[in-house]
Structure formats: C-alpha cells, structure tokens
C-alpha cells in the first residue's frame, strides 16, 4: 500500500523516510507468533508505540483495520521481549497494557516463553 508518492516527507524534525507499506495487526501476530488479542490490546492505545507506527486503515463506513509499520512491528517485538525477562515482569506488563481481565488471565496462564 503506497501512502505517498515522494521518497521523503518533510516533518518537524527533518527528513523522514516514506512509508510504502504496512502490515495488518493479524499479519503481525502471525509473523511474531503472538496472540492477536494481546497485540490488539497493546496497540489500542496509540501512546504505547512511537508516533506513526500504528496506522488505521478505513475500509468502509465505520469499518477499519489496524496496521503497523516495520518500525512499529520491531518496537512491539522488542517491547514483548523485554517484558518476558521474568514471570514477574511479564505479569506486570500484562497488568499495565491489557485492560481486559479475562484476556490478561488467559495470557498469564500460558508460559511467557
């Protein structure tokens, strides 16, 4: 999905590489072998990843899908890796990022890898 035609966008801080494609959150979940609902819970708050990493693609009236840039996917992967350093850090991470108690309990019941 090409979002802009030129090679670089001018932004407040200087030049920024143009995003020429994004991956749907479902695709990211498959690639990272992560629970889709967990990733959706994390990216539901735009502040959890760097600005511009989470893209909302409108597919019709009141319908949209979430997608991530490569940087967003890498940031999410690193965030999850850091959270899995210990069972306590993993549980703290889930408590901070997942508001749905049933989802958090389901994921806590699995090994943090």
N, C-alpha and C positions, 0 to 999 in steps of 0.2 A: 504494500500500500504506500504510494508516494504521497507524502504530505505537503511538500513544497518543491518547486522546480529548481531553485538555485542551489549551489553547492554549500554555501554558508549563509546562516542567518545572523544578522547583527543583533545582539542583545545588549543589555545594560553593561555587562561585564566584558564585552569584547565579542570576538567571533565564537560561534557555537556550531558544531557540526550539525548538518541537516539530518533529521530522522527520515529514513526512506522506507522503513517497515517497522511493524510492531508484532508482538506475539500475543494471542489471546491468553487470558488467565488460565483457561483449560489446557492450552498447549504448554504453558509454563509449568503447570502442575505435572503434566506428563514428562516433560524433559527433566525436571528436578526430582521426579518420583516423590512428589509431596501430595498431601491431602488437599483437594481442590477447595473444600470449605475453609480449611485453615488459611490458605492463601487469600481467599476472598475476604475473610475476616481481617487479615492484616492490611490489605490494600484498600479496604473500605474507608479507611482514614487516610486522606492524601498526605498528611503530615508524617506518615510512617516511612515514606521513601522520599528521595530528593525530588524537588520540583521538576516536573516534566517527565518523570519516569513512569507515571501512571497516566494512561490515555483512555478516555471514554469515547467509544465509537458508537454513534447513534445509528441504529439500523432501521428505524421506523418511528412512527408516532409512539412516544413514551417508551420506546424499547432501546436498550443499549447493551453493549458488552464492554468489559474491561480488558485492556491490553497493556502490556509493558514494553518498554524499550529494552534493548540489550543491557544498557546500564542499570535499568530498574530490575531486570531479572538477576543480574550479577549482585546487585545490592541486597536483594531479597535472599539470594542463596547464601551470601556472607552473613546476613543477619541470623538466618536459621542455624548456620554452622556455629556461630558464636554462642547462640542460645543453648546449643546442645553440649556444651563443655561439661556440664554436670547435670544430674537429675534435678537438683535444686534450682539451677539457673533456668532449666527448661520449664519447670513448673512456674517460676516467677515470670518468665517470658509469656507463657500462655495466660497467666492471670492478668498481665498488663495489656496484651494485644487481642485477646479473644473475649468478647462480651457475653457470648452465648455460653452459659454454664454447661449445657449438655454437650456441646461441641468440645469445650475445653476438657470435660471429664472423659469423653471418648478418646481424645488425642493423648491425654495423660495416661490412660490405661495401656497405650501402646508404648513400646520401647522408644526412647528418644534417639535411637540409633547409636 
